[in-house]
C-alpha cells in the first residue's frame, strides 16, 4: 500500500524527501487512472471494446462462411462460368449466382458432400433444385393469378444486339421462334407475358443449344444463358417477391449442372456392371421411396440411364 507516503505533512515531506516524491508519483498515477476510467465510461469505453470484439468475431465467422462456400464449389466441380459476381459484391454470399450458397440454403453441408460420391451428390442437388423450382413456381403462379405481367422484350433485344455474327443471330432468332411456337406463345406480345409464361420460356432455354453443331453449341449456350438472366431480371422487376426464390433456384441450377458433369465423368470411369450394382443397391431404393412408385421414380431412373447408358439394368419402378 502506498497511501501513507501519498499524504505526508510538510514536516514529513522535509524528513522523507525521497518517499514523499514517490508518493506524489503514485498519487498522480491513480488520479490519471481514475480520469481515464471516467472518460471511458462517459464515451462508452466498455461498449467500444465490446463492439470491437463483436466485429472481430463477426469477421471470423464471415471468413469461415466464405471458406465453406469455396470448399463446396470445389467439391461440386463448379466452373467459373457457374459463379456469377453481378454488381460489385462484397463477398461470395452477395454474388448474383453462387452454387454453394444455394446448397447451404437447402441444408446440405460440405461434410455431407465430401462423403458422397459424384452420383449421390448429383441426386441430392437435383432434388434440392426441384424443390426450389417448385417454390418459385408457386410464387409466380400467384402473381399470374393476380394479373401481373412481365416484359421480356428488353432482355431479348439486348441479347441479340450483342451477337456480332449476323448468321448466328439469324439462327438464334429462328430457334427462339420455334421455342415460342412450342410453348404456344409465338403470337403473344413480348411485353405482356405472364410470370409463369416467362418462366416457361426460361425452362425451354435449357434445350436451346441442343442439336447444334459443335462449333455453334457454346455460342447458343451463351445466348441462352444471357436470355435466362435477362428474363429473370425482368421477372424480379415485375414480381419483387420472386427475387429470393429465383436466386435460390438459379444457384441450384448451376450447382446441378456441375454435379451432372461430375456424375457423367465418374460413371464413364467405373465398369458398367459395377456401376449398375451400386446404383440398384444404393440409389434406386431411394428413388422409388421418394417418388411413391410414380412418375418421379421413372424420371429418376431415366436420368440415371442417361448417365450410365442403360447397362442392362431393369427399372424397379413399374
TORDOSE-12994 format. One record per residue (C-alpha): residue in one letter; x, y, z. Coordinates in pm, 1 decimal, padded with zeros to 6 digits, m for minus. Each point is the difference from the previous one (the first is absolute). Last residue first. Example, Ala and Ser with C-alpha at 12.3 -4.5 7.8 and 13.67 -1.06 7.14 Angstrom:
# TORDOSE-12994
<s,<01367.0,m00106.0,00714.0>>;
<a,<m00137.0,m00344.0,00066.0>>;
//
This chain:
# TORDOSE-12994
<x,<m04349.7,m05026.6,m06263.7>>;
<x,<00303.2,00155.0,00171.7>>;
<x,<00292.5,m00233.2,00067.6>>;
<x,<00128.9,00076.9,m00351.4>>;
<x,<00203.1,m00284.4,m00148.3>>;
<x,<00373.1,00029.7,m00052.7>>;
<x,<00187.5,m00108.8,m00312.5>>;
<x,<00242.5,00288.8,00028.6>>;
<x,<m00255.6,00260.5,m00100.2>>;
<x,<00262.5,00263.1,m00098.2>>;
<x,<00114.3,00097.2,00347.3>>;
<x,<m00072.5,00374.0,m00004.6>>;
<x,<m00306.4,00000.4,m00223.7>>;
<x,<m00114.5,m00319.8,00174.1>>;
<x,<00018.0,00179.9,00334.1>>;
<x,<m00222.6,00277.9,m00130.3>>;
<x,<m00241.5,m00263.4,m00128.5>>;
<x,<m00009.9,m00155.8,00347.4>>;
<x,<m00069.0,00334.0,00163.1>>;
<x,<m00273.6,00072.7,m00253.3>>;
<x,<m00154.1,m00340.0,00065.2>>;
<x,<00009.3,00061.1,00373.2>>;
<x,<m00160.8,00340.2,m00041.2>>;
<x,<m00276.7,m00155.2,m00207.6>>;
<x,<m00113.3,m00221.6,00285.8>>;
<x,<00126.7,m00271.0,00234.5>>;
<x,<m00043.1,00244.9,00289.0>>;
<x,<00264.8,00223.7,m00153.4>>;
<x,<00206.6,00033.7,00316.6>>;
<x,<m00007.6,m00373.3,00073.5>>;
<x,<00074.4,m00108.2,m00357.2>>;
<x,<00286.8,00246.3,m00033.1>>;
<x,<00142.8,m00105.2,00337.2>>;
<x,<m00014.6,m00366.6,m00098.1>>;
<x,<00171.9,00078.2,m00334.2>>;
<x,<00299.4,00176.2,00156.9>>;
<x,<00198.4,m00233.0,00222.6>>;
<x,<m00051.1,m00360.6,m00113.8>>;
<x,<m00128.2,00056.2,m00353.9>>;
<x,<00259.1,00269.0,m00069.1>>;
<x,<00296.3,m00187.4,00143.3>>;
<x,<m00079.3,m00314.8,m00199.4>>;
<x,<m00060.1,00215.6,m00305.9>>;
<x,<00342.1,00158.1,00033.2>>;
<x,<00179.5,m00329.9,00065.5>>;
<x,<m00144.9,m00145.7,m00318.1>>;
<x,<00094.2,00307.2,m00202.8>>;
<x,<00360.0,00025.1,00121.0>>;
<x,<00066.9,00342.6,00158.6>>;
<x,<00182.0,00279.9,m00184.0>>;
<x,<m00290.2,00105.0,m00222.2>>;
<x,<m00226.8,00018.7,00303.7>>;
<x,<00234.2,00246.7,00172.4>>;
<x,<00005.9,00228.0,m00303.3>>;
<x,<m00379.4,m00007.9,m00025.5>>;
<x,<m00040.9,00066.1,00372.2>>;
<x,<00245.7,00292.1,m00012.4>>;
<x,<m00179.6,00160.7,m00291.6>>;
<x,<m00336.6,m00046.6,00171.1>>;
<x,<00144.6,00143.9,00321.3>>;
<x,<00110.7,00320.6,m00173.7>>;
<x,<m00329.0,00055.3,m00177.8>>;
<x,<m00179.1,m00073.1,00328.1>>;
<x,<00193.0,00278.1,00175.0>>;
<x,<m00089.6,00243.5,m00277.9>>;
<x,<m00369.3,m00083.7,00039.6>>;
<x,<00045.4,00015.5,00378.2>>;
<x,<00119.9,00361.1,m00007.1>>;
<x,<m00269.4,00096.8,m00250.1>>;
<x,<m00271.8,m00159.4,00216.7>>;
<x,<00115.4,00191.9,00306.1>>;
<x,<00023.0,00324.8,m00196.6>>;
<x,<m00348.8,m00047.7,m00141.3>>;
<x,<m00144.1,m00071.6,00344.0>>;
<x,<00166.3,00311.0,00148.1>>;
<x,<m00116.5,00218.7,m00291.2>>;
<x,<m00359.2,m00129.3,m00026.6>>;
<x,<m00137.8,00258.1,00245.0>>;
<x,<00103.8,00273.6,m00241.7>>;
<x,<m00246.8,m00119.4,m00268.7>>;
<x,<00020.3,00248.4,m00287.7>>;
<x,<00365.8,00090.2,00050.9>>;
<x,<00087.2,m00353.5,00103.5>>;
<x,<m00152.1,m00125.7,m00324.7>>;
<x,<00200.5,00243.3,m00212.1>>;
<x,<00323.3,m00101.3,00174.2>>;
<x,<m00078.7,m00368.6,m00043.3>>;
<x,<m00078.4,00058.9,m00368.5>>;
<x,<00338.5,00166.6,m00046.0>>;
<x,<00180.2,m00280.3,00180.3>>;
<x,<m00171.3,m00264.3,m00208.8>>;
<x,<00074.3,00188.1,m00322.0>>;
<x,<00367.8,00032.9,00094.2>>;
<x,<00026.9,m00371.6,00072.1>>;
<x,<m00179.1,m00091.4,m00323.7>>;
<x,<00240.7,00214.2,m00201.5>>;
<x,<00299.3,m00159.8,00172.1>>;
<x,<m00136.1,m00348.9,m00071.8>>;
<x,<m00061.4,00096.8,m00360.9>>;
<x,<00362.5,00109.8,m00030.5>>;
<x,<00123.7,m00315.7,00171.5>>;
<x,<m00197.2,m00222.4,m00235.8>>;
<x,<00102.0,00180.8,m00318.3>>;
<x,<00333.7,m00167.5,m00074.8>>;
<x,<m00126.8,m00343.4,00101.2>>;
<x,<m00303.7,00036.0,m00221.4>>;
<x,<m00330.7,00062.8,00167.8>>;
<x,<m00259.3,m00265.6,00081.7>>;
<x,<m00032.6,00128.7,00356.0>>;
<x,<00114.7,00353.0,00083.8>>;
<x,<m00346.9,00132.1,00083.6>>;
<x,<m00101.8,m00301.0,00210.1>>;
<x,<00041.9,00180.9,00332.6>>;
<x,<m00173.9,00295.3,m00167.7>>;
<x,<m00330.2,m00184.4,00047.0>>;
<x,<00022.8,00059.0,00374.6>>;
<x,<00041.4,00374.5,m00044.6>>;
<x,<m00288.4,00011.4,m00247.0>>;
<x,<m00229.9,m00175.9,00246.4>>;
<x,<00104.5,00246.4,00271.9>>;
<x,<m00102.3,00292.4,m00221.9>>;
<x,<m00331.8,m00175.6,m00053.7>>;
<x,<m00031.9,m00043.3,00378.1>>;
<x,<00055.0,00370.8,00063.5>>;
<x,<m00261.7,00084.5,m00267.8>>;
<x,<00139.1,00131.2,m00327.2>>;
<x,<m00125.3,00339.7,m00115.6>>;
<x,<00308.3,00183.5,m00126.7>>;
<x,<00097.0,m00281.3,m00235.5>>;
<x,<m00335.8,00034.3,m00174.6>>;
<x,<m00153.6,m00350.8,m00050.3>>;
<x,<m00002.2,m00148.9,m00348.4>>;
<x,<00273.0,m00262.8,00049.3>>;
<x,<m00103.9,m00085.0,00357.9>>;
<x,<m00137.5,m00352.1,m00037.7>>;
<x,<00301.9,m00149.9,00178.0>>;
<x,<00109.6,m00186.1,m00315.3>>;
<x,<m00046.4,00316.0,m00202.6>>;
<x,<00209.5,00203.2,00244.0>>;
<x,<00285.6,m00253.2,m00023.2>>;
<x,<m00027.3,m00001.9,m00376.9>>;
<x,<00033.8,00379.6,00002.7>>;
<x,<00305.3,m00026.1,00227.5>>;
<x,<00167.1,m00246.5,m00234.9>>;
<x,<m00063.6,00224.7,m00297.9>>;
<x,<00134.8,00303.0,00185.4>>;
<x,<00311.6,m00196.1,00096.5>>;
<x,<00054.7,m00102.9,m00363.0>>;
<x,<m00035.0,00360.1,m00114.5>>;
<x,<00234.4,00126.3,00273.9>>;
<x,<00258.1,m00262.4,m00092.1>>;
<x,<m00013.0,00114.3,m00362.4>>;
<x,<00032.1,00365.5,00104.6>>;
<x,<00313.9,m00073.2,00212.3>>;
<x,<00051.6,00269.5,00265.8>>;
<x,<m00275.8,m00113.8,00236.1>>;
<x,<m00021.1,00286.2,00254.6>>;
<x,<m00310.0,00157.2,m00154.1>>;
<x,<m00171.0,m00339.1,00028.4>>;
<x,<00035.5,m00011.8,00377.8>>;
<x,<m00113.2,00357.2,00059.7>>;
<x,<m00309.6,m00042.1,m00217.7>>;
<x,<m00098.6,m00324.5,00174.3>>;
<x,<00037.0,00144.4,00350.5>>;
<x,<m00186.0,00317.5,m00099.3>>;
<x,<m00294.6,m00191.0,m00144.7>>;
<x,<m00041.6,m00215.9,00311.5>>;
<x,<m00273.9,00220.6,00150.5>>;
<x,<m00159.4,m00192.6,00286.5>>;
<x,<m00367.5,00022.2,00094.5>>;
<x,<m00195.7,m00002.1,00327.5>>;
<x,<m00365.6,m00106.5,m00007.3>>;
<x,<m00031.1,m00120.9,00360.7>>;
<x,<m00028.7,m00356.9,m00125.8>>;
<x,<00336.5,00042.6,m00171.7>>;
<x,<00153.8,00127.8,00325.3>>;
<x,<m00134.8,m00309.0,00179.3>>;
<x,<00145.4,m00225.7,m00267.1>>;
<x,<00332.7,00183.2,00028.1>>;
<x,<00023.2,m00062.6,00375.8>>;
<x,<m00099.9,m00366.0,m00034.6>>;
<x,<00242.4,m00047.2,m00288.8>>;
<x,<00287.8,00127.1,00215.5>>;
<x,<m00079.5,m00254.8,00273.9>>;
<x,<m00015.7,m00279.6,m00257.3>>;
<x,<00332.0,00107.2,m00149.6>>;
<x,<00163.7,m00003.7,00345.1>>;
<x,<m00127.5,m00354.9,00058.8>>;
<x,<00128.5,m00106.4,m00341.6>>;
<x,<00340.8,00150.7,00073.8>>;
<x,<00022.3,m00178.3,00336.7>>;
<x,<m00083.7,m00332.5,m00164.8>>;
<x,<00259.4,00066.6,m00270.8>>;
<x,<00259.3,00078.0,00268.1>>;
<x,<m00068.9,m00324.7,00188.0>>;
<x,<00008.7,m00211.0,m00317.4>>;
<x,<00315.9,00166.3,m00129.4>>;
<x,<00182.7,m00046.1,00328.3>>;
<x,<m00090.5,m00369.1,00006.7>>;
<x,<00133.2,m00039.7,m00353.9>>;
<x,<00323.8,00185.9,00075.0>>;
<x,<00078.8,m00212.8,00310.6>>;
<x,<m00112.7,00115.7,00342.4>>;
<x,<00222.9,00057.6,00303.9>>;
<x,<00122.2,00340.6,m00123.7>>;
<x,<m00355.7,00113.2,m00070.1>>;
<x,<m00121.3,m00076.2,00351.1>>;
<x,<00303.5,00170.9,00152.9>>;
<x,<m00044.9,00308.5,m00220.3>>;
<x,<m00352.9,00064.3,00118.8>>;
<x,<m00349.1,m00052.4,m00143.1>>;
<x,<m00283.3,00191.1,00166.8>>;
<x,<m00158.0,00144.7,m00313.4>>;
<x,<00145.4,00342.6,00079.7>>;
<x,<00345.5,m00161.0,00004.6>>;
<x,<m00049.9,m00140.1,m00351.0>>;
<x,<m00133.7,00330.1,m00132.6>>;
<x,<00302.9,00187.4,00135.3>>;
<x,<00231.4,m00261.8,m00149.1>>;
<x,<m00139.0,00056.0,m00349.2>>;
<x,<00075.3,00375.7,00002.0>>;
<x,<m00197.0,00221.5,m00234.1>>;
<x,<m00044.7,00376.3,00031.7>>;
<x,<00279.0,00000.1,00259.1>>;
<x,<m00076.7,00143.2,00345.1>>;
<x,<00086.2,m00316.9,00194.4>>;
<x,<00338.8,m00004.7,m00171.9>>;
<x,<00087.7,00333.8,00160.6>>;
<x,<m00005.8,00376.2,m00059.6>>;
<x,<m00183.1,m00035.5,m00330.6>>;
<x,<00062.2,00272.6,m00262.5>>;
<x,<m00292.6,m00059.9,m00237.1>>;
<x,<m00038.7,m00364.1,m00109.7>>;
<x,<00269.0,m00246.6,00107.6>>;
<x,<m00123.8,m00307.5,m00194.0>>;
<x,<00131.4,m00340.1,00109.8>>;
<x,<m00100.2,m00260.8,m00259.0>>;
<x,<00236.6,00138.3,m00263.8>>;
<x,<00288.4,m00039.6,00246.8>>;
<x,<m00058.1,m00374.6,00004.2>>;
<x,<m00159.5,m00198.1,00283.6>>;
<x,<00146.6,m00344.9,00066.1>>;
<x,<m00240.6,m00071.3,00285.4>>;
<x,<00283.7,m00048.8,00249.7>>;
<x,<00160.1,00327.3,m00110.4>>;
<x,<m00324.8,00193.3,00031.3>>;
<x,<m00045.8,m00146.6,00349.0>>;
<x,<00350.1,00102.7,00108.3>>;
<x,<m00047.1,00355.8,m00126.8>>;
<x,<m00326.9,00029.7,00189.9>>;
<x,<00162.3,m00133.0,00318.0>>;
<x,<00290.5,00243.7,m00033.3>>;
<x,<m00245.0,00289.3,m00030.1>>;
<x,<m00190.0,m00118.6,00307.4>>;
<x,<00322.8,m00021.3,00200.2>>;
<x,<00097.4,00351.3,m00109.5>>;
<x,<m00343.7,00128.1,00103.1>>;
<x,<00027.0,m00168.1,00340.3>>;
<x,<00346.7,00146.9,00054.8>>;
<x,<m00122.7,00346.7,m00095.2>>;
<x,<m00301.0,m00032.3,00228.2>>;
<x,<00229.0,m00094.5,00289.9>>;
<x,<00227.7,00296.5,m00071.5>>;
<x,<m00297.7,00233.2,m00029.6>>;
<x,<m00140.6,m00126.7,00328.9>>;
<x,<00332.1,00056.7,00174.4>>;
<x,<00005.3,00354.4,m00134.3>>;
<x,<m00358.3,00053.3,00112.9>>;
<x,<00084.4,m00123.8,00346.9>>;
<x,<00301.9,00229.6,00022.9>>;
<x,<m00208.3,00293.8,m00119.7>>;
<x,<m00278.4,m00087.1,00241.3>>;
<x,<00247.3,m00017.6,00287.5>>;
<x,<00133.6,00339.2,m00101.4>>;
<x,<m00344.7,00155.0,m00024.0>>;
<x,<00132.7,00353.4,m00032.2>>;
<x,<m00093.2,00105.0,00355.1>>;
<x,<00112.7,m00332.1,00145.2>>;
<x,<00329.3,00020.4,m00183.7>>;
<x,<00057.6,00357.0,00115.2>>;
<x,<m00074.9,m00094.7,00359.7>>;
<x,<00244.9,m00289.1,m00017.7>>;
<x,<00264.5,00228.7,m00148.2>>;
<x,<m00058.9,00252.5,00274.5>>;
<x,<00035.5,m00269.4,00264.2>>;
<x,<00313.9,m00136.4,m00160.3>>;
<x,<00145.4,00351.2,m00009.0>>;
<x,<m00082.1,00049.4,00368.8>>;
<x,<00163.2,m00331.7,00085.5>>;
<x,<00317.3,00091.3,m00189.6>>;
<x,<00014.9,00340.1,00165.0>>;
<x,<m00022.6,m00158.5,00344.7>>;
<x,<00273.8,m00244.3,m00090.9>>;
<x,<00230.1,00282.3,m00114.4>>;
<x,<m00069.3,00227.1,00294.9>>;
<x,<00066.7,m00287.9,00238.2>>;
<x,<00334.2,m00064.3,m00166.3>>;
<x,<00087.7,00364.4,00066.2>>;
<x,<m00101.7,m00039.6,00363.0>>;
<x,<00215.8,m00309.9,00029.4>>;
<x,<00304.9,00183.3,m00132.8>>;
<x,<m00048.6,00315.3,00208.7>>;
<x,<m00062.0,m00184.2,00329.9>>;
<x,<00059.7,00248.8,00284.2>>;
<x,<m00099.5,00305.9,m00199.1>>;
<x,<m00303.8,m00181.2,m00139.7>>;
<x,<m00094.9,m00111.3,00348.6>>;
<x,<00019.9,00355.9,00135.6>>;
<x,<m00217.2,00124.8,m00289.9>>;
<x,<m00247.1,m00278.4,00073.5>>;
<x,<00026.4,m00324.6,m00197.6>>;
<x,<m00310.7,m00129.1,m00183.5>>;
<x,<00121.3,m00215.8,m00291.6>>;
<x,<00257.8,m00172.3,00219.9>>;
<x,<m00272.2,m00144.7,00218.8>>;
<x,<m00216.2,m00122.6,m00298.1>>;
<x,<00272.4,m00206.5,m00164.7>>;
<x,<m00137.1,m00344.4,00092.3>>;
//
